[in-house]
Amino acid sequence: MTIERKPPSGPRRTAQEAWEAIALPTPAHPHVAVEVSRESALELAAAVQRVLAAVPEGVE
């Protein structure tokens, strides 16, 4: 059994053009930089550590 390759339809694109043609997902809410105090950042870090500590061993 032989597999025949069809020639590409349409004009050939450069790698750059092909890359730009890929539709990338856009976030519903763009990232916004927010300044937080050191205390707030430490509270958040502590909360994350508590959550991670509660995850059973072996769960990824």
Protein Blocks (a to p, Z undefined) as FASTA:
>chain_A
ZZdddddedjdddfklmmmmpccdddfbdcddddddfklmmmmmmmmmmmmmmpcghiZZ
